[in-house]
Amino acid sequence: MAAKAAQIAKQLPRKLRAGASCDVQLDFEKHKGHKLNTCSVTFMVDDMELKAEETTQHMYTALDIAAVHVRQQVADYLARREIYGVRQRLKRTLKAEWQ
């Protein structure tokens, strides 16, 4: 999971990346003769908790699906925060002045 957490953290700006943390919990259970694996991923960014939970028969599949859900939540979080670099803000400001 360390590699998947690193991929998710790469989406974040450097100043947020230092305070980010990831917690993964794996649970196994048998239900009606089938083995069910549950993967819970919690990603903490800037006092914001992003969670995903997936249950499948294969643990690695559950881990991959949960990581995709957290990655989408990080993208939505950044879109809400509108974190842009200096160049993008300057470009947007100049574009508004020229119109």
Backbone hydrogen bonds in HBPLUS format (Angstrom, degrees):
<---DONOR---> <-ACCEPTOR-->    atom                        ^
c    i                          cat <-CA-CA->   ^        H-A-AA   ^      H-
h    n   atom  resd res      DA  || num        DHA   H-A  angle D-A-AA Bond
n    s   type  num  typ     dist DA aas  dist angle  dist       angle   num
A0005-ALA N   A0001-MET O   2.81 MM   4  6.03 160.4  1.85 159.4 164.7     1
A0006-ALA N   A0002-ALA O   2.99 MM   4  6.13 148.4  2.09 139.1 147.7     2
A0007-GLN N   A0003-ALA O   3.03 MM   4  6.31 148.3  2.13 141.7 149.8     3
A0008-ILE N   A0004-LYS O   3.03 MM   4  6.32 153.2  2.10 145.5 152.5     4
A0009-ALA N   A0005-ALA O   2.88 MM   4  6.07 157.6  1.93 146.5 153.1     5
A0010-LYS N   A0006-ALA O   3.02 MM   4  6.18 134.4  2.24 138.9 149.8     6
A0011-GLN N   A0008-ILE O   3.15 MM   3  5.70 153.9  2.22 111.4 118.6     7
A0012-LEU N   A0009-ALA O   3.02 MM   3  5.41 149.9  2.11 109.5 118.3     8
A0016-LEU N   A0013-PRO O   3.08 MM   3  5.54 135.7  2.28 111.5 122.9     9
A0017-ARG N   A0013-PRO O   2.96 MM   4  6.10 144.6  2.09 151.2 162.3    10
A0020-ALA N   A0017-ARG O   3.39 MM   3  5.23 161.3  2.43  99.4 104.8    11
A0021-SER N   A0044-MET O   3.06 MM  23  5.17 151.4  2.14 137.4 145.3    12
A0044-MET N   A0021-SER O   2.79 MM  23  5.17 159.8  1.83 152.8 159.1    13
A0023-ASP N   A0042-THR O   2.79 MM  19  5.10 158.5  1.83 152.8 159.9    14
A0042-THR N   A0023-ASP O   2.83 MM  19  5.10 162.5  1.86 155.7 160.7    15
A0025-GLN N   A0040-SER O   2.87 MM  15  5.10 158.9  1.91 148.6 155.3    16
A0040-SER N   A0025-GLN O   2.88 MM  15  5.10 167.0  1.89 153.3 157.8    17
A0027-ASP N   A0038-THR O   2.85 MM  11  5.04 161.1  1.88 150.7 155.7    18
A0038-THR N   A0027-ASP O   2.86 MM  11  5.04 167.5  1.87 148.6 152.8    19
A0029-GLU N   A0036-LEU O   2.99 MM   7  5.37 146.5  2.11 154.5 162.0    20
A0036-LEU N   A0029-GLU O   2.74 MM   7  5.37 178.5  1.74 173.6 173.8    21
A0031-HIS N   A0034-HIS O   2.78 MM   3  5.27 164.2  1.80 156.0 160.4    22
A0034-HIS N   A0031-HIS O   3.06 MM   3  5.27 163.8  2.08 113.3 117.1    23
A0037-ASN N   A0056-THR O   2.75 MM  19  5.49 174.7  1.75 172.3 174.2    24
A0056-THR N   A0037-ASN O   2.97 MM  19  5.49 152.0  2.05 156.7 159.2    25
A0039-CYS N   A0054-GLU O   2.89 MM  15  5.47 162.5  1.92 160.5 165.4    26
A0054-GLU N   A0039-CYS O   3.02 MM  15  5.47 154.8  2.09 145.5 153.4    27
A0041-VAL N   A0052-ALA O   2.83 MM  11  5.31 168.4  1.84 162.9 166.9    28
A0052-ALA N   A0041-VAL O   2.95 MM  11  5.31 145.0  2.07 151.9 159.2    29
A0043-PHE N   A0050-LEU O   2.79 MM   7  5.07 168.3  1.81 153.7 157.5    30
A0050-LEU N   A0043-PHE O   2.88 MM   7  5.07 168.2  1.89 148.1 151.7    31
A0045-VAL N   A0048-MET O   2.90 MM   3  5.13 165.9  1.92 151.0 155.3    32
A0048-MET N   A0045-VAL O   2.80 MM   3  5.13 143.0  1.94 112.5 124.8    33
A0062-ALA N   A0058-HIS O   3.13 MM   4  6.44 158.3  2.18 149.2 155.2    34
A0063-LEU N   A0059-MET O   2.90 MM   4  6.18 155.6  1.96 151.8 158.9    35
A0064-ASP N   A0060-TYR O   2.94 MM   4  6.14 158.6  1.99 144.7 149.9    36
A0065-ILE N   A0061-THR O   2.97 MM   4  6.17 165.8  1.99 153.9 157.2    37
A0066-ALA N   A0062-ALA O   3.00 MM   4  6.09 162.6  2.03 147.3 152.5    38
A0067-ALA N   A0063-LEU O   2.96 MM   4  6.10 152.5  2.04 144.3 152.1    39
A0068-VAL N   A0064-ASP O   3.06 MM   4  6.32 150.0  2.15 145.0 152.5    40
A0069-HIS N   A0065-ILE O   3.08 MM   4  6.40 155.9  2.14 148.2 154.3    41
A0070-VAL N   A0066-ALA O   3.00 MM   4  6.29 158.0  2.05 149.6 155.2    42
A0071-ARG N   A0067-ALA O   2.90 MM   4  6.07 155.9  1.96 145.3 152.4    43
A0072-GLN N   A0068-VAL O   3.02 MM   4  6.27 152.7  2.09 146.5 153.0    44
A0073-GLN N   A0069-HIS O   3.02 MM   4  6.29 151.2  2.10 143.0 151.2    45
A0074-VAL N   A0070-VAL O   2.88 MM   4  6.18 149.5  1.97 150.7 158.8    46
A0075-ALA N   A0071-ARG O   3.06 MM   4  6.34 155.4  2.12 143.6 149.9    47
A0076-ASP N   A0072-GLN O   2.96 MM   4  6.24 155.8  2.02 147.5 154.0    48
A0077-TYR N   A0073-GLN O   2.86 MM   4  6.04 152.8  1.94 143.0 151.0    49
A0078-LEU N   A0074-VAL O   2.93 MM   4  6.18 158.9  1.97 151.4 156.1    50
A0079-ALA N   A0075-ALA O   3.01 MM   4  6.20 148.5  2.11 141.2 150.2    51
A0080-ARG N   A0076-ASP O   2.95 MM   4  6.24 150.7  2.04 146.8 154.3    52
A0081-ARG N   A0077-TYR O   2.97 MM   4  6.23 153.8  2.04 146.1 153.6    53
A0082-GLU N   A0078-LEU O   2.85 MM   4  5.79 133.9  2.06 138.8 150.6    54
A0089-ARG N   A0085-GLY O   3.11 MM   4  6.37 162.3  2.14 152.5 157.6    55
A0090-LEU N   A0086-VAL O   2.91 MM   4  6.04 162.8  1.94 152.6 157.5    56
A0091-LYS N   A0087-ARG O   2.84 MM   4  5.97 158.8  1.89 147.9 154.4    57
A0092-ARG N   A0088-GLN O   2.93 MM   4  6.08 158.3  1.98 146.0 151.4    58
A0093-THR N   A0089-ARG O   2.92 MM   4  6.10 156.4  1.97 146.7 153.4    59
A0094-LEU N   A0090-LEU O   2.88 MM   4  6.07 167.3  1.90 155.1 158.0    60
A0095-LYS N   A0091-LYS O   2.92 MM   4  6.01 154.2  1.99 143.9 151.6    61
A0096-ALA N   A0092-ARG O   3.05 MM   4  6.22 151.0  2.14 142.1 149.1    62
A0097-GLU N   A0093-THR O   3.09 MM   4  6.38 146.2  2.21 143.8 153.0    63
A0098-TRP N   A0094-LEU O   3.04 MM   4  6.24 145.1  2.17 146.8 155.3    64
